């Protein structure tokens, strides 16, 4: 009698344990994402402060291509 009842309840116990492990995994993953976002934000702020107070000496200015001058030769190419 007890063995029969135990055989019926064991799958539900394992299902409950798997569900708890799944929820705990999601919670752990969300904490990992939050921690990663915080570390990324701190690194971003540090980089911005560094760029503001210590600008790069070798930083090149934006290159604007000069207006092209020259002549256009038109021709009729018959093949």
Number of C-alpha atoms within 10 A of each C-alpha: 6 7 8 8 9 10 11 11 11 11 11 11 11 11 11 12 12 12 12 12 12 12 12 12 12 12 12 12 12 12 12 12 12 12 12 12 12 12 12 12 12 12 12 12 12 12 11 12 12 12 11 10 8 9 10 10 6 6 7 7 6 6 6 6 6 6 6 6 6 6 6 6 5 6 6 5 5 4 3
